[in-house]
Amino acid sequence: MNSDGPVDQAISKISSAGHSAADKSTLQRAAIEGALRASGDQWSNFFPKSAVDILDAQINSQYTGVGLTLRKAKSGAIEVAGVDTASPADLAGIKVGDEVVR
């Protein structure tokens, strides 16, 4: 990770100038969330490690689902982005690129 990049430099300047009540980690998270919004990917999100650790503990390594991941196509339709091998979705014949219609 490059700590001399423009985002890190800006965060350091903001933090050291004392013009913000936000600490460095809050500013870093805001920068990441802003980059995700600017990407246009409505499905992406950022979770700090502490939140992921809590989620992992709650899930307790239990997998549920049908074995597929979805994405929004450029057309606006929801389509299959991935199918886990030997999952219910795979066994049903669902393929990457299939469109979800209902």
Residue pairs with C-beta under 8 A, 6 or more apart in sequence:
2 8
7 31
11 24
11 27
11 28
11 31
12 24
14 20
14 22
14 27
15 23
15 24
15 27
20 27
22 30
25 48
29 46
29 48
32 46
33 46
36 44
36 45
36 46
42 72
43 71
43 72
47 55
65 87
66 87
66 88
66 89
67 83
67 84
67 86
67 87
67 88
67 89
67 90
68 80
68 81
68 82
68 83
68 84
68 87
68 89
68 94
69 80
69 81
69 82
70 78
70 79
70 80
70 81
70 100
71 78
71 79
71 81
72 78
72 79
73 79
73 99
77 99
77 100
78 99
78 100
79 97
79 98
79 99
79 100
80 89
80 94
80 95
80 96
80 97
80 98
80 99
80 100
81 96
82 96
83 89
83 90
83 94
83 95
83 96
84 90
